[in-house]
Amino acid sequence: MTRIGLISDTHNYLDETVFVHFKDCDEIWHAGDFGTIELANQLKEKSKRPVRGVYGNIDGKDIRDVYPEKLHFTCEKVKVFMQHIGGYPGRYAPGIKNEILLNQSTLFISGHSHILKIMYDDKTGCLHMNPGAAGKQGWHKIRTLLRFVVDGSNMRDCEVIEL
């Protein structure tokens, strides 16, 4: 069992309560638009957890030198694909659906929209998650993040957290 804290679109603002909400997580995943490498480093150092992530459209060279545009990995038995600008089932960004199918991803994570969304795609057999936005930049009114558990091939106990 792996407990995941999922965050996105911090835009160089990291609320201190994130560390409280992620204190029992085994890993933190960031779906892009960190803002600066200092924020990414702070997330890793203060949480004392491994951080996986991708760069977003606002991220500069400092982030892009460390975090890729696309990230494919396996967490337990879940094949994860993460890309900041990815859309969602029925409205994927160009190439995303094909990449999900090609890699047989069972979890697709994106950010960018600042809209929290969790949807299952029957056509790809893949769960989509977007944690919304945890930063202060953008049009969203409520800052959000997610916590969930990967247990073998199952994803469960998903919690939406409002900051």
C-alpha positions, 0 to 999 in steps of 0.5 A: 500500500502506497499513500499518495499526495497529489498537488498541481499548479502551485505557481510558486506558492506553497501553503504550509498546511500542505505538509500537514495534509501530506504527513502520512503520505509515502510519496508526493506527486506534482502535476506541473506549474511548480513556479520555481525549483526552490518550491520543488526543493522545499516540497521535497525537503520539508515533507521528507518524502520522494517527489515525482513531477512534471514541468508545466507551461509556466515552469522555466529551465530550472524546473525543466532541467529536473522534471520531464514534460511526460512521466511514465512510471509504475506505482505498485501495479498501477501504470501511471502517466503524468503530463501537465497539459493533458485534458480529460476523458472525451477532451484529451489534449492531442496525442494523450489518448494514444499515449495512454493506450500505447503504454496501457496506463491505468492512471493519467494525471494532469494539471493546468486547468485549475479544475479538480476532476476525477473521471474514469475513461471506459474507452481507455480503461484509465482513471484520470485525476486532476487535483485542481490548483494549490497556488494563488495564481489563476481564476479558481476560488478554492485551492485543492489537492488530493490524497489517495491510496494505491494498493496493488492494482487498486486506487482507493480512499481518494480524499479532496482537500480544500486549502 
